[in-house]
Amino acid sequence: MVFASSLGAEDMIPIDFIYRRVPEIQDFTIDTGHPLEETYTLRRCAFYDQTMMVIRPVR
């Protein structure tokens, strides 16, 4: 099972729910190269000891 997240405020509740119940789940986000500062702040605050896979487009 994999969970995709935009790392926006609307994703924090589902992420918290999933990490607490299925800690082995793999998650990812797509880095568009134009993240908002809010994205970095939320990620620093919310991601327990999880490592998120970041997918970057090929340029």
Secondary structure, DSSP 4 states (H G I P E B T S, - for coil): -EEE---SGGGHHHHHHHHHH-TT-EEEEE--S---HHHHHHHHHH-SS---EEE----
